[in-house]
Amino acid sequence: MPYFNKEFSRKPRKIVKRRRDEHALKNVVSLRISDEEMVTLEKISRKSAKSISEIMREAYKCWQANRQRLCLDI
């Protein structure tokens, strides 16, 4: 059986440009957490049907509101 390279036998793919969503979030924050914290986040994610990103956004908003309530932010 002769060697057949599928990669060169196909027609070239058309390059499809992805449409950018105007409202898509563009900033990325990296966070290092412990294994236990990750397990907790995964449980919350499954029970609430929200992504971990959404949960972290809610946590940040809660933290920010608490700081404003305590007048720690000007």
C-alpha positions as CSV (number, residue, x, y, z in Angstrom):
1,M,0.0,0.0,0.0
2,P,1.6,3.3,-1.0
3,Y,2.1,6.1,1.4
4,F,-0.7,8.5,1.1
5,N,-0.4,12.0,2.7
6,K,-3.9,13.4,3.2
7,E,-2.5,16.8,4.0
8,F,-1.4,17.5,0.5
9,S,-4.3,15.7,-1.3
10,R,-7.0,18.1,0.1
11,K,-7.9,21.3,-1.4
12,P,-6.7,24.3,0.6
13,R,-9.2,25.5,3.2
14,K,-10.8,28.8,2.9
15,I,-9.7,31.2,5.6
16,V,-12.7,32.2,7.5
17,K,-12.4,35.5,9.4
18,R,-14.1,35.4,12.8
19,R,-16.5,38.2,13.5
20,R,-15.6,40.1,16.6
21,D,-18.4,40.6,19.1
22,E,-18.5,44.3,20.1
23,H,-19.5,43.4,23.6
24,A,-17.0,40.6,24.1
25,L,-14.8,41.0,27.1
26,K,-11.2,41.4,26.0
27,N,-9.2,41.6,29.3
28,V,-7.7,38.5,30.8
29,V,-6.6,38.2,34.5
30,S,-4.6,35.2,35.5
31,L,-5.1,33.9,39.1
32,R,-3.2,31.2,40.9
33,I,-5.4,29.3,43.4
34,S,-5.0,26.1,45.5
35,D,-6.4,22.8,44.5
36,E,-9.0,23.0,47.2
37,E,-10.1,26.4,46.0
38,M,-10.4,25.1,42.4
39,V,-12.5,22.1,43.6
40,T,-14.8,24.6,45.4
41,L,-15.1,26.8,42.3
42,E,-15.9,23.7,40.2
43,K,-18.7,22.7,42.6
44,I,-20.2,26.2,42.6
45,S,-19.9,26.2,38.8
46,R,-21.8,23.0,38.5
47,K,-24.5,23.9,41.0
48,S,-25.1,27.4,39.7
49,A,-24.7,26.6,36.0
50,K,-22.3,29.5,35.7
51,S,-18.8,29.5,34.4
52,I,-15.9,30.0,36.7
53,S,-15.3,33.4,35.0
54,E,-18.8,34.5,35.9
55,I,-18.4,33.4,39.5
56,M,-15.1,35.3,39.8
57,R,-16.7,38.4,38.2
58,E,-19.5,38.2,40.8
59,A,-16.9,37.8,43.6
60,Y,-15.1,40.9,42.4
61,K,-18.3,42.9,42.3
62,C,-19.1,41.8,45.8
63,W,-15.6,42.7,47.0
64,Q,-15.8,46.1,45.3
65,A,-19.3,46.9,46.7
66,N,-18.0,46.0,50.2
67,R,-15.0,48.3,49.9
68,Q,-17.3,51.2,48.7
69,R,-19.7,50.5,51.6
70,L,-16.8,50.8,54.0
71,C,-15.6,53.9,52.3
72,L,-12.2,52.4,51.5
73,D,-12.3,53.5,47.9
74,I,-12.5,57.2,47.0
